[in-house]
Amino acid sequence: MGSVRPTPTDGYPTPTSILQSATENILKARIPGHALPTDSTPVQPTLQRQQHLRFLLRNLVQGFPARYVSQDASQPWLIFWTLQGFSVLGVGLDPTNKKKTVDTLLAMQHPEGGFCGGPGQFPHLLPTYAAVSAMAIAGQPGPGGGWDQIDRKKMYDFFMSLKQPDGSFLVSHNGEVDVRGIYCLLAVATLLNIATPELVEGTAEFVASCQTYEGGFGNASYPDWALDDGVIDPSAPRPPLGEAHGGYTFCAFASWVLLQPYLKHYMPASRPQINMSSLLRWLTQMQGIAIELGGFKGRTNKLVDGCYSWWVGGCVGLVEGLLGERISKPSPSHIDSEKDEEWDDVDDSVYNRKALQEYVLLAGQHPAGGLIDKPPKNADAYHTLYCLSGLSAAQHHVIPNETRKKELLACWADADVANDKLEAFRRENFAFALSWLEEEGESRFVGGEGNRLNATHPLFNLTVTHTENMMAHFYGRKVPSRYKKN
Amino acid sequence: MPAINDDEPQGPQLFSERPEWADVTPVPQYEGFQPIAPILYTPQYKDATDYFRGIVRTGEKSERVLELTEAIIRMNPAHYSAWQYRYHTLLAIKAPLDEELKRMDAIAIQFLKTYQVWHHRRLLLTALHSSSRTSPSSVKSALEELAFITRTLATDAKNYHTWSYRQWILAFFDNADLWEGEMGFIERLLTEDVRNNSAWHHRFFVVFGKGSGLQRGASQEDSETVLKRELAYTKDQISLAPNNPSAWNYLRGVLEKTDTSYERLRSFVELYTVSQVKPDQSVLDLENPGPGTTAELPCVAALEFLADIHEKAGGDEVKKAIEIWKSLANEHDTMRKKYWEFRIKEASL
């Protein structure tokens, strides 16, 4: 067991490198065989499922401790993080708690459309996504089931009231423009079948304008130099505000993917472009080196953090899904390597999935339950979900499946897609989103099958089943079973 | 009536205990049922937000609403509805917005990492200066705001919202003096920490944000002058600390933005792909500053850059790119093995 190389500092320390070194000293103790003599907890790559479930359940039933007042304007998020955490761990809620959840969420729906951070607050795109996603898990059709009590018409009006001339959206009235809001809006519009060309016109161009010179995406772009009487001049400068960042990059790229059906149907000839190679480079550059256990950072020269397992690790999965065969076809010249041969032979990814799993399992779990940013931080609901989702994304390949897409398109045989452009658009949204499936035989589990998590849809961070059920309802389609009869 | 015990701590009074708030009906958050996953609020927070829901219901916009919203913001700076309502109240009662900006300074410093704090300032500046951005008093305000941002960056040099907000201020006021002043500021920060990626990103925004090569300014620099300056600066920073991804990413960004060939950097990059620093550099090449004696070589980013030069050159040079990618995959940057294999595959097509 050789010593693990620290990040080189070139004999030129700065605050960044000093913090990085200090962090590496803590992280390296989690590498098997490198534990400090004072460490009493041996670290195994075993997912402590029961402890994490207890952590989540405690929050759900007993409530969140007082320090969570900082999340009082994010109550739907607390619910979503907890419920999706359960889903990824393969556990469902009982009917009583489901009903309680639905009632709680409905109390956060604003009479004028959209969901709020809590009852009596104002509607906002981010809690809207969290509430609708939580509904996908806890709700169902019918009276009191939650789904049919979502006011889709008012929600659409709320969305349109936030739309800006540059294709972006404010997150709330008088709120900021932020690419997270756009992702939340598009995810909800897709799930609830309320997307229209009017809603998303100009949005893809806005998203593209948020890509920075590093290849990732910032949180917004500056519109005024390119706006002439409310119309964007595509040749005028529209620089990104804020450096490339993992969270914004996920939201921007997932938005980009969700907009593909719109671009296909309404802009086939003149599509905006993003730079996929620089995006892929930036994403893979965000993975930490061995001494950081292969966790992901959110920005260049910043520290690894468990939540980027999903935002960045998950985003690479999305890129892989969109690039398709370019990534997955076997390499013509196999690279010989003594280490990890068995894993490498079967893993087609473009990032190190094995190392990401190791980060979550060895550095991301808190001994008292729940998951974390990095040791020695405490667990919280947010990091618990995104570490687990990231681990799931590293275990499974969830990518578009052509056969499934054909089956889904066939559900619309009765629709007049040739003459009704909006119906054709809806059909494409439906079939595209639901064509993402777990690739059979391609899942890999560091630490063994006992660490297996449910696969999660890379666009929504819901299970494929929850996504399917909700969309089947709101698109009015009967979806054929994913499981083949023998 | 119980005697007042002087030993008991007297915290700020709840709104429910204050006679001047008696006309407001507080509204509990959940009426009629027990929610799932409740937050276990402090009595102060529950009280203030009950009263907030109360005044929202009546639509009251008055001076005392400012006190209430500030109390909530101080307990939970992420309460976007309190911020939104506060903003509407300020406008409705025609409160002096420049005083509000000053009042918010202390809150901004305390709650740096919260979006709403910065967004509120942006709303205030927009309301104050939208129609008069170029006036001397507006530019003065912008300078004060930039100075305020500089102070907060001293505490947290990479705060995302702060930097994003600074970029917005510069773009919004779009004033020559403001743009010119930024370069000195950026260089100071990069001298303090050459690895501060936020400062590098800011540099790119200032130099190239409004279009390649030229920013408005008294001196009309041409694109080639700007390019030379940026390349020289970046090369110098690389020579100080070669294993700094921020500088290499900036270098790539400059080349892409100005449509300059990577080939132009070949001699420079090759200084960093060797395994050891060449002991005798008797000729000081200002064009190609080399690594110092403590540099850790070969520099992974330099190897990657050289591979890109080979790949772009095409023909026989592609083989050299593949050799470098193999060495990265197997030796120098093994975490990214899959990515380097992907590059080999793509180049082999």
HADDOCK unambig.tbl for C-alpha pairs under 7 A between the chains (distance, minus, plus):
assign (segid A and resid 8 and name CA) (segid B and resid 243 and name CA) 6.41 0.50 0.50
assign (segid A and resid 8 and name CA) (segid B and resid 296 and name CA) 6.38 0.50 0.50
assign (segid A and resid 9 and name CA) (segid B and resid 243 and name CA) 6.84 0.50 0.50
assign (segid A and resid 10 and name CA) (segid B and resid 241 and name CA) 5.56 0.50 0.50
assign (segid A and resid 10 and name CA) (segid B and resid 242 and name CA) 6.90 0.50 0.50
assign (segid A and resid 10 and name CA) (segid B and resid 243 and name CA) 6.88 0.50 0.50
assign (segid A and resid 10 and name CA) (segid B and resid 294 and name CA) 5.40 0.50 0.50
assign (segid A and resid 10 and name CA) (segid B and resid 295 and name CA) 4.18 0.50 0.50
assign (segid A and resid 10 and name CA) (segid B and resid 296 and name CA) 5.22 0.50 0.50
assign (segid A and resid 11 and name CA) (segid B and resid 294 and name CA) 5.19 0.50 0.50
assign (segid A and resid 11 and name CA) (segid B and resid 295 and name CA) 6.54 0.50 0.50
assign (segid A and resid 12 and name CA) (segid B and resid 241 and name CA) 6.23 0.50 0.50
assign (segid A and resid 14 and name CA) (segid B and resid 193 and name CA) 5.23 0.50 0.50
assign (segid A and resid 15 and name CA) (segid B and resid 193 and name CA) 6.28 0.50 0.50
assign (segid A and resid 16 and name CA) (segid B and resid 193 and name CA) 6.95 0.50 0.50
assign (segid A and resid 16 and name CA) (segid B and resid 195 and name CA) 6.16 0.50 0.50
assign (segid A and resid 59 and name CA) (segid B and resid 37 and name CA) 5.91 0.50 0.50
assign (segid A and resid 60 and name CA) (segid B and resid 36 and name CA) 6.19 0.50 0.50
assign (segid A and resid 60 and name CA) (segid B and resid 37 and name CA) 4.14 0.50 0.50
assign (segid A and resid 61 and name CA) (segid B and resid 36 and name CA) 6.66 0.50 0.50
assign (segid A and resid 61 and name CA) (segid B and resid 37 and name CA) 5.78 0.50 0.50
assign (segid A and resid 62 and name CA) (segid B and resid 37 and name CA) 6.86 0.50 0.50
assign (segid A and resid 63 and name CA) (segid B and resid 37 and name CA) 4.59 0.50 0.50
assign (segid A and resid 63 and name CA) (segid B and resid 38 and name CA) 4.58 0.50 0.50
assign (segid A and resid 63 and name CA) (segid B and resid 39 and name CA) 5.50 0.50 0.50
assign (segid A and resid 63 and name CA) (segid B and resid 40 and name CA) 6.46 0.50 0.50
assign (segid A and resid 64 and name CA) (segid B and resid 37 and name CA) 6.55 0.50 0.50
assign (segid A and resid 64 and name CA) (segid B and resid 38 and name CA) 6.10 0.50 0.50
assign (segid A and resid 64 and name CA) (segid B and resid 39 and name CA) 4.59 0.50 0.50
assign (segid A and resid 64 and name CA) (segid B and resid 40 and name CA) 5.91 0.50 0.50
assign (segid A and resid 65 and name CA) (segid B and resid 39 and name CA) 6.24 0.50 0.50
assign (segid A and resid 65 and name CA) (segid B and resid 40 and name CA) 5.38 0.50 0.50
assign (segid A and resid 66 and name CA) (segid B and resid 39 and name CA) 6.53 0.50 0.50
assign (segid A and resid 66 and name CA) (segid B and resid 40 and name CA) 5.00 0.50 0.50
assign (segid A and resid 66 and name CA) (segid B and resid 41 and name CA) 5.29 0.50 0.50
assign (segid A and resid 66 and name CA) (segid B and resid 42 and name CA) 6.52 0.50 0.50
assign (segid A and resid 68 and name CA) (segid B and resid 39 and name CA) 6.53 0.50 0.50
assign (segid A and resid 69 and name CA) (segid B and resid 39 and name CA) 6.76 0.50 0.50
assign (segid A and resid 69 and name CA) (segid B and resid 41 and name CA) 6.48 0.50 0.50
assign (segid A and resid 69 and name CA) (segid B and resid 76 and name CA) 6.55 0.50 0.50
assign (segid A and resid 70 and name CA) (segid B and resid 76 and name CA) 5.22 0.50 0.50
assign (segid A and resid 70 and name CA) (segid B and resid 78 and name CA) 6.51 0.50 0.50
assign (segid A and resid 73 and name CA) (segid B and resid 78 and name CA) 6.68 0.50 0.50
assign (segid A and resid 73 and name CA) (segid B and resid 79 and name CA) 5.35 0.50 0.50
assign (segid A and resid 79 and name CA) (segid B and resid 37 and name CA) 6.85 0.50 0.50
assign (segid A and resid 100 and name CA) (segid B and resid 35 and name CA) 6.52 0.50 0.50
assign (segid A and resid 100 and name CA) (segid B and resid 36 and name CA) 5.90 0.50 0.50
assign (segid A and resid 101 and name CA) (segid B and resid 36 and name CA) 5.57 0.50 0.50
assign (segid A and resid 104 and name CA) (segid B and resid 35 and name CA) 5.26 0.50 0.50
assign (segid A and resid 104 and name CA) (segid B and resid 36 and name CA) 6.35 0.50 0.50
assign (segid A and resid 119 and name CA) (segid B and resid 29 and name CA) 5.85 0.50 0.50
assign (segid A and resid 120 and name CA) (segid B and resid 29 and name CA) 6.88 0.50 0.50
assign (segid A and resid 120 and name CA) (segid B and resid 53 and name CA) 5.82 0.50 0.50
assign (segid A and resid 121 and name CA) (segid B and resid 81 and name CA) 5.68 0.50 0.50
assign (segid A and resid 122 and name CA) (segid B and resid 81 and name CA) 5.59 0.50 0.50
assign (segid A and resid 174 and name CA) (segid B and resid 84 and name CA) 6.79 0.50 0.50
assign (segid A and resid 176 and name CA) (segid B and resid 119 and name CA) 6.54 0.50 0.50
assign (segid A and resid 213 and name CA) (segid B and resid 253 and name CA) 4.87 0.50 0.50
assign (segid A and resid 214 and name CA) (segid B and resid 249 and name CA) 5.87 0.50 0.50
assign (segid A and resid 214 and name CA) (segid B and resid 253 and name CA) 6.72 0.50 0.50
assign (segid A and resid 237 and name CA) (segid B and resid 210 and name CA) 5.52 0.50 0.50
assign (segid A and resid 237 and name CA) (segid B and resid 211 and name CA) 5.73 0.50 0.50
assign (segid A and resid 239 and name CA) (segid B and resid 209 and name CA) 5.34 0.50 0.50
assign (segid A and resid 241 and name CA) (segid B and resid 164 and name CA) 5.11 0.50 0.50
assign (segid A and resid 241 and name CA) (segid B and resid 167 and name CA) 6.22 0.50 0.50
assign (segid A and resid 241 and name CA) (segid B and resid 168 and name CA) 6.96 0.50 0.50
assign (segid A and resid 242 and name CA) (segid B and resid 160 and name CA) 6.66 0.50 0.50
assign (segid A and resid 242 and name CA) (segid B and resid 163 and name CA) 6.43 0.50 0.50
assign (segid A and resid 242 and name CA) (segid B and resid 164 and name CA) 4.45 0.50 0.50
assign (segid A and resid 243 and name CA) (segid B and resid 198 and name CA) 6.29 0.50 0.50
assign (segid A and resid 243 and name CA) (segid B and resid 201 and name CA) 5.76 0.50 0.50
assign (segid A and resid 284 and name CA) (segid B and resid 336 and name CA) 6.87 0.50 0.50
assign (segid A and resid 289 and name CA) (segid B and resid 335 and name CA) 5.85 0.50 0.50
assign (segid A and resid 290 and name CA) (segid B and resid 335 and name CA) 6.83 0.50 0.50
assign (segid A and resid 300 and name CA) (segid B and resid 197 and name CA) 6.16 0.50 0.50
assign (segid A and resid 300 and name CA) (segid B and resid 245 and name CA) 6.88 0.50 0.50
assign (segid A and resid 300 and name CA) (segid B and resid 246 and name CA) 6.41 0.50 0.50
assign (segid A and resid 301 and name CA) (segid B and resid 195 and name CA) 6.41 0.50 0.50
assign (segid A and resid 301 and name CA) (segid B and resid 197 and name CA) 6.41 0.50 0.50
assign (segid A and resid 301 and name CA) (segid B and resid 246 and name CA) 7.00 0.50 0.50
assign (segid A and resid 331 and name CA) (segid B and resid 345 and name CA) 5.83 0.50 0.50
assign (segid A and resid 332 and name CA) (segid B and resid 345 and name CA) 6.87 0.50 0.50
assign (segid A and resid 349 and name CA) (segid B and resid 338 and name CA) 6.70 0.50 0.50
assign (segid A and resid 350 and name CA) (segid B and resid 338 and name CA) 4.90 0.50 0.50
assign (segid A and resid 350 and name CA) (segid B and resid 339 and name CA) 4.94 0.50 0.50
assign (segid A and resid 350 and name CA) (segid B and resid 342 and name CA) 6.75 0.50 0.50
assign (segid A and resid 351 and name CA) (segid B and resid 336 and name CA) 6.37 0.50 0.50
assign (segid A and resid 351 and name CA) (segid B and resid 338 and name CA) 5.70 0.50 0.50
assign (segid A and resid 351 and name CA) (segid B and resid 339 and name CA) 6.16 0.50 0.50
assign (segid A and resid 352 and name CA) (segid B and resid 335 and name CA) 6.45 0.50 0.50
assign (segid A and resid 352 and name CA) (segid B and resid 336 and name CA) 6.69 0.50 0.50
assign (segid A and resid 352 and name CA) (segid B and resid 338 and name CA) 6.73 0.50 0.50
